[in-house]
Amino acid sequence: MSYAQAFTALDSLLTDSRALWQVKAFEADDLPWQAEFPRLADLVWQIADDELDGLDSDIEALNERLIPALAEDLTARGCSWPLALMSESARAGSQVSSAKDVELDESELGHFSAHIKGRKWQQILAFASRVNSGDHEVLEWCAGKGHLGRLLAKCKASSVVSLEWQQSLCDAGQQFASQWQLPQRFVCGDALSGEAQRLLKAEQHAVALHACGELHLSLLRGAAKAGTRALAVAPCCYHLIPHSHYQALSGLGQASKLRLSKHDLQLPLQRSVIANPKARALRLQEVAWRLGFDSLQRDVRGAAHYLPIPALKQSQLSGSFKAFCLWAAAQKQIDLPAQWDEEVYLARGLARQRLTRRIDLVAHLFRESLEAWLLLDRVNFLQEQGYEVELTRFCDLNLTPRNALILANLP
């Protein structure tokens, strides 16, 4: 199907399924969608606690486990969702198109990758291999030290302008470029400013590797306005926007009934990483303690909403739950009663921890679908501006889950 058709189908799916993914698990006392999806509710409680992280980290396994029960609930209600799109989104997330490798000899490789973490360097290599700048100037958006631009200047023989707002990073990048006598110059400036927009030209190839939220959105809008010849953009951190809710780019997106908060926009970024057993146990303990204290403060204050508390040191988890609650109460200036049952509230915290993990597990069924919706909003916007667009992947998921790549060219 076309990108517009795919967006429309995903929009229908996400709009009709909002009860399952547009939730704040820490505020819930039970499964908020249990009455509407009883078979799904029964199933998630049948999943053992020690299985949850494994399922959460494997979207295909998660789909296989949960979608049958979801489909039964939908059939019982006489509803029909394009559930196959969820599986297709998951598979698309792991498909990487082939591209010519960037070529560097061994002596150059060490210099170019110095001080860059191995995984980040592999991302840069993979991204650069998808850029075909030809004779056009390259504009590197949100460049940092200009690692990507430097590689393009060396291997693609391209003139590169690297935009970065931190002067220290510009200075470091310019020093390296000068040492290697590369055609790369740095501009220190804010990517959201009018001055940055004036850097965009028609005969240019603009690139952005993991420019966050509004930063890459400003590039897309500005490039379309300037008629920039080609774009290669890997979006990241969709929730980092100046508005309380997402402002769609495309006509299709603007016509959608979805209203996405910053909290909703973080859903694609929520992916469980299987840590070592000790780290995983500490994480679960912290969640249980936070929720146990939350149950306590609700009773004390007569409140019905989750109360966030500051980050805590790992050492605080080696003490007692009661000591943790006293610390948290002091942080929020709450006077606790002289006597309260530590065991009761710890048990409530553990129960709510088990609940929130299952609410999040079901919401995570829609991670890839929501990210695909966001990506397709960008793709359709560029198509509306006259670009020929390809939505692909530039590297494997094990290098970064933010591996989506938008390639756009004016014919």
C-alpha positions as CSV (number, residue, x, y, z in Angstrom):
1,M,0.0,0.0,0.0
2,S,1.1,3.6,-0.4
3,Y,2.5,5.6,2.5
4,A,-0.8,7.6,2.7
5,Q,-2.8,4.4,2.8
6,A,-0.6,2.9,5.5
7,F,-0.9,6.1,7.5
8,T,-4.7,6.0,7.2
9,A,-4.9,2.3,8.3
10,L,-2.6,3.0,11.3
11,D,-4.5,6.0,12.3
12,S,-7.7,4.0,12.4
13,L,-6.0,1.3,14.5
14,L,-4.4,3.7,17.0
15,T,-7.6,5.8,17.3
16,D,-9.8,2.8,18.1
17,S,-7.3,1.3,20.5
18,R,-6.5,4.4,22.6
19,A,-7.8,2.7,25.7
20,L,-5.0,0.2,25.6
21,W,-2.0,2.5,25.0
22,Q,-2.9,6.0,25.9
23,V,-2.6,5.3,29.6
24,K,-0.5,6.3,32.6
25,A,0.2,3.0,34.4
26,F,1.4,4.6,37.7
27,E,-2.0,6.3,38.1
28,A,-4.0,3.0,37.7
29,D,-5.4,0.9,40.5
30,D,-6.5,-1.9,38.1
31,L,-6.4,-2.7,34.4
32,P,-8.2,0.4,33.0
33,W,-9.5,-1.5,30.0
34,Q,-10.4,-4.8,31.7
35,A,-14.2,-4.5,31.1
36,E,-13.7,-3.9,27.4
37,F,-11.0,-6.6,26.9
38,P,-11.7,-9.3,29.4
39,R,-9.8,-12.1,27.5
40,L,-6.7,-9.9,27.2
41,A,-7.0,-9.0,30.9
42,D,-7.1,-12.7,31.9
43,L,-4.1,-13.5,29.7
44,V,-1.8,-10.8,31.0
45,W,-2.4,-12.1,34.6
46,Q,-1.5,-15.6,33.4
47,I,1.9,-14.4,32.3
48,A,4.5,-15.1,35.0
49,D,6.4,-12.1,36.3
50,D,9.8,-13.4,35.2
51,E,8.5,-13.7,31.6
52,L,7.5,-10.0,31.3
53,D,10.9,-8.4,30.5
54,G,11.6,-11.1,27.9
55,L,8.3,-10.5,26.1
56,D,8.7,-6.7,26.3
57,S,12.1,-6.8,24.6
58,D,10.9,-9.0,21.7
59,I,8.0,-7.3,19.9
60,E,7.3,-10.3,17.6
61,A,7.0,-12.6,20.6
62,L,4.8,-10.1,22.3
63,N,2.5,-9.8,19.3
64,E,2.3,-13.6,19.1
65,R,1.4,-13.9,22.8
66,L,-1.2,-11.1,23.1
67,I,-2.8,-10.5,19.7
68,P,-4.9,-13.8,19.7
69,A,-6.7,-12.7,23.0
70,L,-7.1,-9.2,21.7
71,A,-8.6,-10.5,18.5
72,E,-11.1,-12.6,20.5
73,D,-12.2,-9.6,22.5
74,L,-12.7,-7.6,19.3
75,T,-14.7,-10.4,17.7
76,A,-16.9,-10.6,20.8
77,R,-17.6,-6.9,20.5
78,G,-18.2,-7.1,16.8
79,C,-15.2,-4.9,16.1
80,S,-12.5,-5.3,13.5
81,W,-9.0,-3.7,13.7
82,P,-6.2,-4.2,11.1
83,L,-4.2,-6.2,13.7
84,A,-1.9,-7.4,10.9
85,L,-0.5,-3.9,10.8
86,M,1.0,-4.3,14.3
87,S,3.0,-7.4,13.2
88,E,4.0,-5.7,10.0
89,S,5.3,-2.6,11.9
90,A,7.3,-4.9,14.1
91,R,8.8,-6.7,11.1
92,A,9.5,-3.5,9.3
93,G,11.4,-2.3,12.4
94,S,14.0,-5.0,11.9
95,Q,14.4,-4.8,8.1
96,V,17.5,-3.0,6.9
97,S,18.0,-2.1,3.3
98,S,21.4,-2.8,1.9
99,A,23.8,0.0,0.9
100,K,27.4,0.4,-0.1
101,D,29.7,0.4,2.8
102,V,31.8,3.6,3.6
103,E,35.3,2.9,2.7
104,L,38.3,3.9,4.9
105,D,41.7,2.3,5.2
106,E,42.8,1.0,8.6
107,S,45.0,4.0,9.4
108,E,42.2,6.4,8.8
109,L,39.6,4.3,10.6
110,G,41.4,4.7,13.9
111,H,41.5,8.5,13.6
112,F,37.9,8.9,12.5
113,S,36.5,6.6,15.2
114,A,38.7,7.9,18.0
115,H,36.6,8.9,21.1
116,I,33.4,7.6,19.5
117,K,31.7,4.7,21.3
118,G,31.7,1.6,19.1
119,R,27.9,1.4,18.7
120,K,27.6,5.1,17.8
121,W,30.4,4.8,15.3
122,Q,28.7,1.8,13.6
123,Q,25.5,3.9,13.4
124,I,27.5,6.7,11.7
125,L,29.0,4.3,9.2
126,A,25.6,2.8,8.4
127,F,23.9,6.2,8.0
128,A,26.7,7.6,5.9
129,S,26.4,4.6,3.5
130,R,22.9,5.7,2.7
131,V,23.8,9.3,1.8
132,N,24.5,10.0,-1.9
133,S,25.3,13.7,-1.9
134,G,26.7,13.8,-5.4
135,D,28.1,17.3,-6.1
136,H,25.8,19.0,-3.6
137,E,26.9,20.7,-0.4
138,V,26.0,18.7,2.7
139,L,24.3,20.5,5.6
140,E,24.7,18.4,8.8
141,W,21.9,19.4,11.2
142,C,22.6,19.2,14.9
143,A,26.1,18.0,14.2
144,G,27.7,17.7,17.7
145,K,31.4,17.4,16.9
146,G,30.6,16.7,13.3
147,H,31.5,13.0,13.2
148,L,29.0,12.2,10.5
149,G,29.8,15.3,8.4
150,R,33.5,14.6,8.7
151,L,33.0,11.1,7.4
152,L,30.9,12.4,4.5
153,A,33.5,15.1,3.7
154,K,36.2,12.4,3.6
155,C,34.5,9.5,1.8
156,K,32.0,11.3,-0.4
157,A,34.2,14.2,-1.3
158,S,31.5,16.6,-0.3
159,S,31.7,20.1,1.1
160,V,30.0,20.0,4.5
161,V,28.5,22.7,6.7
162,S,27.9,21.4,10.2
163,L,25.4,23.2,12.4
164,E,25.8,22.8,16.1
165,W,24.7,25.1,19.0
166,Q,27.5,24.2,21.5
167,Q,30.6,26.3,20.8
168,S,33.0,23.8,22.4
169,L,31.8,21.0,20.1
170,C,32.1,23.3,17.1
171,D,35.7,24.1,18.1
172,A,36.6,20.5,18.6
173,G,35.1,19.5,15.3
174,Q,36.7,22.3,13.4
175,Q,40.1,21.5,14.8
176,F,39.8,17.9,13.6
177,A,38.6,19.0,10.1
178,S,41.5,21.4,9.8
179,Q,44.0,18.8,10.8
180,W,42.7,16.5,8.1
181,Q,42.3,19.3,5.6
182,L,38.7,18.4,5.0
183,P,36.1,20.7,3.3
184,Q,34.0,21.0,6.5
185,R,33.1,24.2,8.3
186,F,31.1,24.7,11.5
187,V,28.4,27.1,12.2
188,C,27.5,27.7,15.9
189,G,23.8,28.3,16.1
190,D,20.4,27.2,17.3
191,A,18.7,24.8,14.9
192,L,15.3,26.4,15.8
193,S,16.4,29.9,14.9
194,G,15.8,31.9,11.7
195,E,19.6,32.1,11.2
196,A,19.7,28.3,11.0
197,Q,16.9,28.2,8.5
198,R,18.8,30.5,6.2
199,L,21.5,27.8,6.0
200,L,19.1,25.7,4.0
201,K,19.6,26.0,0.2
202,A,18.0,24.4,-2.9
203,E,21.1,22.7,-4.2
204,Q,22.0,20.9,-1.0
205,H,21.8,17.6,0.8
206,A,20.6,18.0,4.4
207,V,21.4,15.2,6.8
208,A,20.4,14.7,10.5
209,L,21.3,11.6,12.5
210,H,19.1,11.5,15.7
211,A,18.2,15.1,15.9
212,C,15.6,15.2,18.6
213,G,12.0,16.1,18.3
214,E,11.4,19.7,17.2
215,L,15.0,19.9,15.9
216,H,14.4,17.4,13.1
217,L,10.9,18.8,12.6
218,S,12.3,22.3,12.0
219,L,14.7,20.8,9.4
220,L,11.9,19.1,7.5
221,R,9.8,22.3,7.5
222,G,12.7,24.5,6.6
223,A,14.0,22.2,3.9
224,A,10.6,22.0,2.3
225,K,10.3,25.8,2.3
226,A,13.8,26.2,0.8
227,G,13.3,23.5,-1.8
228,T,16.4,21.6,-0.5
229,R,17.3,19.0,-3.1
230,A,17.7,16.0,-0.8
231,L,17.2,14.9,2.8
232,A,18.4,12.0,4.9
233,V,16.8,12.1,8.4
234,A,16.8,9.6,11.2
235,P,14.3,11.0,13.8
236,C,14.7,10.6,17.5
237,C,13.0,11.6,20.8
238,Y,9.6,12.5,19.4
239,H,8.4,13.9,22.7
240,L,10.9,16.8,22.8
241,I,8.6,19.4,21.3
242,P,7.7,22.9,22.5
243,H,3.9,22.3,22.7
244,S,1.9,20.2,25.1
245,H,0.7,18.0,22.3
246,Y,2.0,16.9,18.9
247,Q,1.4,19.3,16.0
248,A,1.1,17.0,12.9
249,L,3.0,18.0,9.7
250,S,1.0,16.4,7.0
251,G,-2.6,17.1,5.9
252,L,-3.5,13.5,6.8
253,G,-1.9,13.9,10.3
254,Q,-3.7,17.2,10.9
255,A,-7.1,15.6,10.0
256,S,-6.5,12.7,12.5
257,K,-8.6,12.5,15.7
258,L,-5.5,11.5,17.6
259,R,-4.3,14.0,20.2
260,L,-0.9,12.9,21.3
261,S,0.6,14.3,24.6
262,K,4.3,14.3,25.3
263,H,3.7,11.3,27.5
264,D,2.1,9.5,24.5
265,L,5.1,10.4,22.3
266,Q,7.5,8.6,24.7
267,L,5.8,5.2,24.0
268,P,8.0,4.3,21.0
269,L,11.1,4.9,23.2
270,Q,9.9,2.5,25.9
271,R,11.8,-0.7,25.3
272,S,12.9,-3.1,28.0
273,V,16.6,-3.8,28.1
274,I,17.4,-7.1,29.9
275,A,19.9,-6.0,32.5
276,N,21.8,-8.3,34.8
277,P,19.7,-9.9,37.5
278,K,20.9,-7.6,40.2
279,A,20.1,-4.4,38.2
280,R,16.7,-5.8,37.2
281,A,15.9,-6.6,40.8
282,L,16.8,-3.1,42.0
283,R,14.7,-1.6,39.2
284,L,11.6,-3.6,40.3
285,Q,12.3,-2.9,43.9
286,E,12.4,0.9,43.2
287,V,9.2,0.8,41.3
288,A,7.5,-1.2,44.1
289,W,8.8,1.3,46.7
290,R,7.7,4.3,44.8
291,L,4.2,2.9,44.3
292,G,4.1,1.8,48.0
293,F,4.9,5.3,49.1
294,D,2.4,6.7,46.6
295,S,-0.4,4.5,48.1
296,L,0.7,5.9,51.5
297,Q,0.6,9.5,50.5
298,R,-2.8,9.1,48.8
299,D,-4.2,7.9,52.1
300,V,-2.5,10.6,54.1
301,R,-3.4,13.5,51.8
302,G,-6.8,12.1,50.6
303,A,-5.5,12.4,47.1
304,A,-6.3,10.2,44.1
305,H,-3.4,10.9,41.8
306,Y,0.2,9.6,41.5
307,L,2.8,11.9,43.2
308,P,6.2,11.7,41.5
309,I,9.3,11.9,43.7
310,P,12.9,12.8,42.7
311,A,15.5,10.4,41.5
312,L,17.1,8.4,44.3
313,K,20.5,7.0,44.8
314,Q,20.9,3.2,44.4
315,S,22.2,3.1,48.0
316,Q,18.8,4.2,49.3
317,L,17.4,0.9,48.1
318,S,19.7,-1.0,50.5
319,G,17.9,0.5,53.5
320,S,14.3,-0.1,54.7
321,F,11.1,0.7,52.9
322,K,10.1,2.8,55.9
323,A,13.3,4.9,55.7
324,F,12.6,5.4,52.0
325,C,9.0,6.6,52.7
326,L,10.3,9.0,55.3
327,W,12.8,10.4,52.8
328,A,10.2,10.7,50.0
329,A,7.7,12.4,52.4
330,A,10.4,14.9,53.4
331,Q,11.1,15.6,49.7
332,K,7.4,16.4,49.1
333,Q,6.8,18.1,52.5
334,I,4.2,15.6,53.6
335,D,3.7,14.9,57.3
336,L,3.2,11.2,57.9
337,P,1.3,9.9,60.9
338,A,3.3,8.7,63.9
339,Q,2.1,5.2,63.2
340,W,1.5,3.5,59.9
341,D,1.8,-0.1,58.8
342,E,5.0,-0.5,56.7
343,E,4.1,-4.0,55.6
344,V,0.6,-3.0,54.3
345,Y,2.0,-0.3,52.1
346,L,4.9,-2.3,50.9
347,A,2.4,-5.1,49.8
348,R,0.3,-2.5,48.0
349,G,3.4,-1.2,46.2
350,L,4.4,-4.7,45.1
351,A,0.8,-5.4,43.9
352,R,0.8,-2.1,41.9
353,Q,4.2,-2.8,40.5
354,R,2.9,-6.1,39.1
355,L,-0.2,-4.2,37.7
356,T,1.8,-1.4,36.0
357,R,4.1,-3.9,34.3
358,R,1.1,-5.6,32.7
359,I,-0.5,-2.3,31.7
360,D,2.8,-1.2,30.1
361,L,3.2,-4.6,28.4
362,V,-0.1,-4.2,26.6
363,A,0.6,-0.6,25.7
364,H,3.9,-1.7,24.2
365,L,2.0,-3.7,21.6
366,F,1.5,-0.3,20.0
367,R,5.1,1.1,20.2
368,E,6.0,0.3,16.6
369,S,2.6,1.3,15.3
370,L,2.7,4.7,16.9
371,E,6.3,5.3,15.7
372,A,5.3,4.2,12.2
373,W,2.4,6.8,12.4
374,L,4.8,9.5,13.4
375,L,7.3,8.6,10.7
376,L,4.5,8.4,8.1
377,D,3.3,11.8,9.1
378,R,6.7,13.1,8.2
379,V,6.9,11.1,5.0
380,N,3.4,12.2,3.8
381,F,4.3,15.8,4.6
382,L,7.4,15.6,2.3
383,Q,5.4,13.9,-0.4
384,E,2.9,16.8,-0.2
385,Q,5.8,19.1,-0.7
386,G,6.7,17.4,-4.0
387,Y,9.5,15.0,-2.7
388,E,10.0,11.4,-3.7
389,V,10.3,9.7,-0.4
390,E,11.6,6.3,0.9
391,L,11.1,5.2,4.5
392,T,13.7,2.6,5.3
393,R,16.1,1.4,8.0
394,F,19.8,2.3,8.1
395,C,21.1,-0.2,10.7
396,D,20.1,-3.2,12.8
397,L,18.1,-2.8,16.0
398,N,21.0,-4.0,18.1
399,L,22.9,-0.8,17.1
400,T,19.9,1.5,17.9
401,P,16.1,1.0,18.1
402,R,15.9,4.5,16.5
403,N,17.0,3.0,13.1
404,A,14.3,4.5,10.9
405,L,15.6,6.6,8.0
406,I,13.7,9.0,5.8
407,L,15.3,9.6,2.4
408,A,13.7,12.3,0.3
409,N,14.6,13.8,-3.1
410,L,13.1,16.4,-5.3
411,P,12.6,15.0,-8.8
